[in-house]
Amino acid sequence: MAPDGELIYPALPVQVLRVLRTLDAAGHEAALVGGVVRDRLRHAPVEPADWDVATSARPEAVASLFADATWENRFGTVTVVGRPAVEITSYRTEGGYRDQRRPDDVRFGVSLSEDLARRDFTINAIAWIPIDLEAGRGRLVDPFGGLVDLRAELLRTVGDPSERFAEDALRLVRAARFAGRFELAVHPATEVAIRTLAPTVASVSAERIRDELLEMLRDSTPSRALRLLDRLQLLTVILPELAALRGVPQAKVVPGDALDHTLASVDAAPADAIAVRLAALFHDIGKATTLADGHFIGHERVGAELAERVLGRLRVPRPMTTSVVHAIRHHMYAYDDTWTDAAVRRFIRRIGAPRMPLLFALRRADNVASGVGQLGEENQAALERRIADELAASPDLLRRDRLAIDGTDLQHELGLLPGPQIGHILDELMETALDDPALNRREALLERARHIDTQAVSERTGADRDG
């Protein structure tokens, strides 16, 4: 901070400088607004990804100033493409929010202070107007005390909280995200409004909830925001399957219930691996309905089914959903040094080498949250060493099409007709090769195939499928 309400930006990006200079040269007031100002005041170490500029110019005037601009909505936002992209929004006021998301009408030609009055939280309603762009000097416009709230570590709405949240119910969730990310206390009046209006979050689209959730999971400590969702009665609305873990007992070294364990797992997962954090968030949701005699029988299977439904509801892309569900389904493996080499090979085939990094990252986060400590890490590392050894020795054994024979061989050599039994026999032969890779030879496998009771195999696999 500089004296007299000034703020120094030591090195504005060239693209941002170009936008501000162009607007000023055309006679329009322009200011940096929102998160970019907030984070500068917080001395955030990372340069912002999003740069927002507010201006007195109307959107059509802004669009005419930049050849590389796009203007696609009626809310006055013009995007200047580049690195970084800059969103330029004309000063405006808004009226009526019948869909609890978008204003019914927008009026341009207002002041900067009036524009800031429509924003959600005071910490996001601070602007920076350039005084000397070359020196990075500018003055703050802060009509709602956002700087004071930042210093007091307080999250407060601009104006009446019930009105702000009624305009867009997603702001209820955003309140938890901002308070968790920046370690802010929620202002009492704001908290009362959140609790009162929590049921209205059900009206928000799944995609918008998903995006807020993913933003939380990208934080250094996601549990802060997630705990706020729970405390503010929002979690039961947006993720009831997760909220159901509150009060479910856990027999672990680390105290707390199943929800506490889950949130600790999320924190322990790598911050740069969103799929791992999603898997950690949902890995134990099956525990809410499977507790019996002190054990969670089959909670990984139930949890995988629940997670698939939740991720589908949130419109998470299918490839990520598939990977996360797979990790949840298989996270309860119990490796120890009594596993034979054949058992390791079967594990590799069941999991699939490409799926292992996600599964193992989830397991490590689960171990940390469970208080397993160094012993758990040593056990996991031992399994991974044995897997690496098996993959190095027999990289082709993990695929059935790498067997020394195929279905055509079975038809020609054994006189079998095409049908499901061919697949059943090949599965049996794969088990033979996993038990002893030296038997993955044409003659050895054909000899084994001649002694397989195809009827019994068919009945057994059919029973497995029905069960």
C-alpha angles and dihedrals in degrees: 000000000000124000124283098026095308126141127201123219101193096196120012114191114262091242092055091047090052092053095047093046093048093051092046093049089053090055098255127132112238132183139179109242143181127008096002090061094040093052093047089053088049090051090236109191096219123075110243119261092206124054117191124189125188119201143182089229118101116244096254090054091049093049091051092057097058124054090195095054131116126199114187109156143050094243095085099250116145118186120211106203122223140080102338105014111225123213113209117196125187117234106267147160124219133214133199126358105207092161092045090237115057128042116250091222138012127207122197129195097066132127127271091250091054089049092052090051091071094058125105110239132019092239088060094045099074122109134195119213115195119244098170114007094186090059094036091240123150142151127245124240107201112158096162102048099255093150091052090050092049091053090046090048091235132144113211133161124244103256123332109006095212090055093047093050093044088058092060122002091202087074087074089064092040088056090061091046095051094042091048096044096048096032093241129161114235113243109248095241090047091050093050090052092049093052092046095048098037093110090061090070086079087075093061117100118257091238093058092047089049092053092051091048092051090050089054091050090055092060120104090245109022093177091076093065094036092053089051090053087054096045094046091051093245097114093067089057102046102028109017091162089062095041088056089071091070107108095013104131123237127203096210137126090247111070122237141072130283093279092051089051092048094052091047088052091053091051090049094052118095111276092219095054108075094177091057091050091049090050090049091049093056104025095105104032088112089069092077091073106024105062111127128155091347095308134099099223112201094348091145091059094044090044092052091053092048092046091052090054094046094048090047090051090051091050093238108173112270098240091055092044091053092050094047094047091049091053092049092048093054104033096104098071112140109211122184135158092268090075110115122224088255090055090052091050091050090050090052092050094046094049100033121227095253091056096051101085092059094043093048093046088052091049092051091051089047090050092051092049090047093053093240091140126176094348091061092048092049091050092049092046090051091054092049092051091053091047090051090051092050093047091050093049099041112014094159098051093082094073124065091216087064092065113115089246135036139196094282090058090053091052095047099040101035100029093237121161121234112269146098093303090070090062092045091054093047089053090053091049090051088055088052091052092047090053091050120006089195088072093063091106127117098243094041093051093045089051090051091047091054089060097046113109097228093193092054091046091051093049093046096050090044090054090048090052094048092047 
